[in-house]
Amino acid sequence: QVQLVESGGGLVQAGGSLRLSCAASGRIFSFNAMGWYRQAPGKQRELVASFISYADSVKGRFTISRDIAKNTVYLQMNSLKPEDTAVYYCSYSNGYITYWGQGTQVTVSS
C-alpha cells in the first residue's frame, strides 16, 4: 500500500509563491513515477508536473523536486496566476495502480 499526504496549499496573491509537499509512505519503487496534478472547478484533472515533463501553462514557473531521504516530493510554484487556482494532487503509479493523495487547495487572488 502507498499513502500520499499533500500539504502547503493556501491563499496567495497573484505573483506570489507556494511550495507544496507530498509525503509518501509505503512501497515506492521509483520517485520518478510520481507527479503533481490539479483540478479546477468544472474542469478535468490535468497533469501539472512530473519528472519527465511540465504542462505548458506552468513551464518556467513551477519546479518539481524530490528528497529521497525524506520520501517527499515538492512542487515549487512561483509567479502564481489566478488561473492556477485548483486542488492540487500528488500521484504515484507503479504501472498497475495509481495512488492519489487527498489534495491541497491552492487559491490565487488577483
C-alpha positions in Angstrom: 0.0 0.0 0.0 1.1 3.6 -0.7 -0.1 6.7 1.1 0.4 10.2 -0.1 -0.2 13.2 2.0 0.0 16.7 0.5 0.5 19.9 2.3 1.4 23.5 1.7 -1.6 24.9 -0.1 -3.3 28.1 0.8 -4.3 31.6 -0.4 -1.8 33.7 -2.1 -1.9 36.9 -4.2 -1.0 36.8 -7.9 2.7 36.9 -8.4 3.3 35.1 -5.2 4.9 31.7 -4.5 3.9 28.5 -2.7 5.7 25.2 -2.1 3.6 22.0 -2.0 4.9 18.9 -0.3 3.9 15.3 -0.8 5.0 12.9 1.9 5.0 9.3 0.6 4.9 6.1 2.6 4.7 2.5 1.6 6.3 0.8 -1.4 7.6 3.5 -3.7 9.8 1.8 -6.3 10.7 5.0 -8.1 10.1 8.6 -7.3 10.3 9.3 -11.0 6.9 7.7 -11.2 5.4 10.5 -9.0 3.8 13.7 -10.2 1.5 16.6 -9.5 -1.9 17.1 -10.9 -4.6 19.7 -10.4 -8.3 20.1 -10.8 -10.1 23.3 -11.1 -13.9 23.6 -10.5 -15.8 22.3 -13.6 -12.6 21.1 -15.3 -10.8 17.8 -15.7 -7.8 16.8 -13.7 -4.7 17.7 -15.5 -1.0 16.9 -15.2 1.0 19.8 -13.9 4.4 18.4 -13.5 6.3 15.1 -13.5 10.0 14.3 -13.5 9.6 14.0 -17.3 7.6 17.0 -18.3 5.6 20.1 -17.3 2.3 21.4 -18.6 2.9 24.3 -21.0 1.0 26.6 -18.7 3.4 26.2 -15.9 6.8 25.9 -17.7 9.3 28.3 -16.3 7.2 28.9 -13.2 6.8 25.6 -11.4 9.6 23.1 -10.4 9.2 19.6 -9.2 11.8 18.1 -7.0 12.3 15.3 -4.5 14.1 14.5 -1.3 14.5 10.7 -1.3 15.8 10.7 2.3 12.5 12.3 3.4 10.3 10.3 1.0 8.9 13.6 -0.1 8.2 15.3 -3.5 7.8 19.0 -3.8 6.2 21.4 -6.2 7.7 24.9 -6.1 5.2 27.3 -7.6 6.4 30.8 -8.5 4.7 33.7 -10.3 1.3 32.3 -9.5 -1.7 33.4 -11.5 -5.4 33.3 -10.7 -5.8 30.5 -13.3 -3.5 28.3 -11.2 -6.3 28.1 -8.6 -7.2 24.5 -8.1 -7.0 21.5 -5.9 -3.5 20.0 -6.3 -3.0 16.3 -6.0 0.1 14.2 -5.7 0.2 10.9 -7.5 2.2 7.7 -7.8 1.8 4.9 -10.3 3.6 1.6 -10.1 2.3 0.6 -13.6 -0.7 -1.2 -12.2 -2.3 1.1 -9.7 -2.3 4.9 -9.5 -2.4 6.3 -6.0 -3.6 9.7 -5.1 -3.3 12.0 -2.1 -6.3 13.8 -0.6 -5.4 17.1 -2.4 -4.5 20.5 -1.2 -6.3 23.7 -2.2 -4.4 26.5 -3.9 -6.2 29.8 -4.3 -4.6 32.7 -6.2 -6.3 36.0 -5.8 -6.0 38.8 -8.4 
